[in-house]
């Protein structure tokens, strides 16, 4: 089946004009002349310089391997010193670093000033005494003065206990006044080494007393009771503290005891 397109009435035979009208030749010749003139002007005036690329040297280097011996280390040191890159200074490898550190530590270390004792004049003591010169031809013998040191009568001294620090307390803070010890002190009790562990409260009173040595010996109970009557220095920062003290015996005045 053949389909013919419908064409409106009065339309020409062909829709498009396939053949153009004849144009004049003069405009075409003018265009060709202008293009040729421009080309001739450019080719005669413009000069483009083309240079050949320069030959560049290849980047390459040499590598020399040295063994870890005396000669190799010497050559490596010479290469490092004579190369384009200077060797880096390592402070830790410097031989003078220990002496410099010692000098710096000595300069900042505290040095106590030297102790210079104050010298005092000693009062002259005339231990010989005044001697009377004898007359010529007269025999004279100086008086023999017998001096004896003053001693306390034995009846005014008695054996009484005293305390000394072992641990947890200093001798300077021990009580200066001690209570009287009323129990009898025999030779066995005074020659025994007594040590006690004492628990003190904040006010310095003895809250607990335990014998560390010879707790079952005669006299231990009397010494524990005597220790519980001693008042030590108070320390309200600690509600309870433990100390250890020793007890010895010495001759003291009969009217009291002195811990010092």
HUVEN-V458956 format. One line per field, one symbol per residue. phi: phi as a letter, one per 20 degrees, with the letter a starting at -180 (. if undefined). Layout:
phi = ???
This chain:
phi = .dddfecffnfffdfdeedeffefeffffffffffffffffffeefcdeddfffeeffebbdcdddfecffffffffffffeffdffeeeffeffefgfffffffffeffdfffedfeecfeffdeffnedefeffndebdffeeedcffdegffedbecfbdcfdbnbeffdfffddffdeffddffffeeedccddddefenfeebcceeblfeffnfffffffffeedeffbffcfbbdcccdcccbfcgferccfe
